[in-house]
Amino acid sequence: MNWYVEVLKKYAVFDGRARRREYWMFFLLNILISFAIGLVAGLTRIGELSVLYSLSVLIPGIAVSVRRMHDTDHSGWWVLVPIVNFVFAVTEGSQGENRFGADPKAKAYAMTA
């Protein structure tokens, strides 16, 4: 849940880098929450709830996707190309600092050590 909240805290931050774990945990929790809201909305016939949630996570979802592309040392515009976007999203990020900033994985290891 911490990864999901971290992405929401960086609501419209398009610069920097995002680890694979940050991206995929946000993606997974977003799917689960959408599914749960869909169930509730279907049972109560309140369709506006799912639209409201989708709109509220649209910008953070795009922002974390762009930061994920940056972690693989690619421009955020690659988010617009679906197959390439997926390939870059599953690829390990570049080690060390790249043109988009410091390695987020190195920061995580430094905090645990």
N, C-alpha and C positions, 0 to 999 in steps of 0.2 A: 504494500500500500504506500510505502514511503516513496517509491519511484514515481507513482502516479501523482502524488502531492508535489513532488519536486518539479515535475513538468508543469503543473498548474501554477506553481510559484513563479516560474519563468514564462509567464503567460504569452508574451510577445517578444521573446528574446530570440532573434534569428542569427546572432553571431555566437561564436564559440563552437564547442563540440559536444556531442552526446554519445555515450557508450551504447553498445548493442543492448545491454541489459536495460538501460533507461528507456530506450525506444520500444523494445519488445514488451516490457512489463506494462508500459503505458498502453500499448496496442492491445494486449491481452485484457487488462482491466477495463479498458474502454469497451471492448466487445462484450465482456461479462455484464457490465453495467447497462449497456444498451439492450442486451437480451432481457435482463431483469425489468428494465423500464418497459420494454415491449410487452412482457407478460402482464405487468400491472396495468399498462395502458389498454391492453386487449381485454382484460377482465373488467375494467372500470369504464371502458369506452372513452378514455381521455387521451386522444392522440396528440394533443398539444405538448404533453410532457416529453415525449420522445423528440419532437422537433426542437423544443427548448434546450434539451440536453445536447443534441447534435450541434446546435448553433453555439452553445457555450464551450464545447471542446474543439470546435473547428480551428480556431487560431492556434491554441496550444498544440494541436495535432500537426498542423503545418510547420510550426516552429520547431518541434522536436524532430520532424522529418528532415528539415533543412540542416539542423545541427548534426543529425546522423550522417548526412551526405558530407558535411564538413569534416567529420571524424575520419572518413575514408579519403580525405584530401580531394574532394570533388565539389564543384559548385552546387549550391542549393537548387539551381534550376533543373537538375537531374530528377527532382521529385516529380516533374511533369511527364517523365517517360516511364511508364509502369514497369516494364520488365527490367530495365536497367536500374530503376529505383529499388526493386526487390533484391537484385544481385548485390548492389552496394549496401543495402540494409543488413544483409546476412554476412557480409564480408567484415573481417576484423579491421578495426581502425588502424591508421598508421601509427607506429610507435614513435614516441617522442613528440616534440613540438612540430607542427606543420604551419602552413600559412594562415590557418584559421584559429590557432591558439595552442595552448598547452594540452598535453595528453591527459584526458580525464581519468583514464585507468591508472596512470602514474600517481595522480592526486589521491585516488582511493587507496592505493597501496601505501602511500606515505602516511595517511591518516590512521591506518590499522597497525602500522609498525611502531 
